[in-house]
Amino acid sequence: MNISVISFDGDMTLWDFRKVMRHSLKQTLTELQRQVPTQRALELTIDEMIWLRDQYANEVKGKIWNLLEIRQGAFEQTLEYVGYPDKKLAAHLNAIYRKHRFEDIELYPDVIPTFDVLAQHFKLGLLSNGNTYPERCGLEDYFAFVIFSQDVQVEKPDPQIFEITVQQAGCEFSQLLHVGDSLENDVTGANNVGAHTVWLNRDGVENTTDAQPDYEVHSLTEIPTILGIDR
Ligand SMILES: [Mg+2]
C-alpha cells in the first residue's frame, strides 16, 4: 500500500451524531409541548419526530440539500402532524434544535489520540454526508480538506464525491484510505473507485452485506498499527 491521504466519515465515526440528535430533539420537544396545547403534541415522541424528519428528507431528496433547511421543513411538518401548523414556531423550534445540535457535540475519545499520530504521516480530511463542521468540535487544524455533501450536492456512496475528494487531496484513488462506519456509504462507496477502506465497527456487529472492507476495526486507535506506524 502506498497511502498518503486518509479521509474520514464524520457522523458515528468521529462523533456520536445519533446521541446529540436525540438530545437536541428532546430539548425541542419540551419547548413544543410547552407551546402547543393539543393532545397529539403531548403524546408526540422523539421517535415520531425522527420518522417525520426522515419522511420529509425523502420527499425533498435531490431538491433541498441544506440539512438545516430540511430540519426546518421537518418541524413545519411536525407541527402540522400535531394539529398546530405554525411556520414561525417551526423556526423557533429549529433555532433551539440547532443550538443544542451544534453546541453539545462531543468527539469519541479515540479521535484526538489517533489524529495526533496519523497527522504526522498522512494528509487527513473529512468527507461527510452530515453537517457538523470541524470548527464546531475543535478539529479544524487537523484537516487538509473538508467535503460536505450538502455543499457539493452529491453524497456518498456516489463515486463523484470520491472524485472530488482526490482532486482536493491531490492524490490518486490508490493513495487514498477512507474510514467510516457505513458499509454502504463509506466502504462500498470508496471500494467502487479503487480506494482502500477501513470499516469502523464500534459495536462489533456482523457484516451481513456484500461490502468487503480492506480492514475492520473496533476503534480508531487500531488504524496506525494497520498502516505500520510505531507509536
Ligand atoms: Mg457515518
Residues whose N, C-alpha, C, O or C-beta is under 5 A from the ligand:
A	BS01	MG	D9 G10 D11 M12 T13 D181 S182
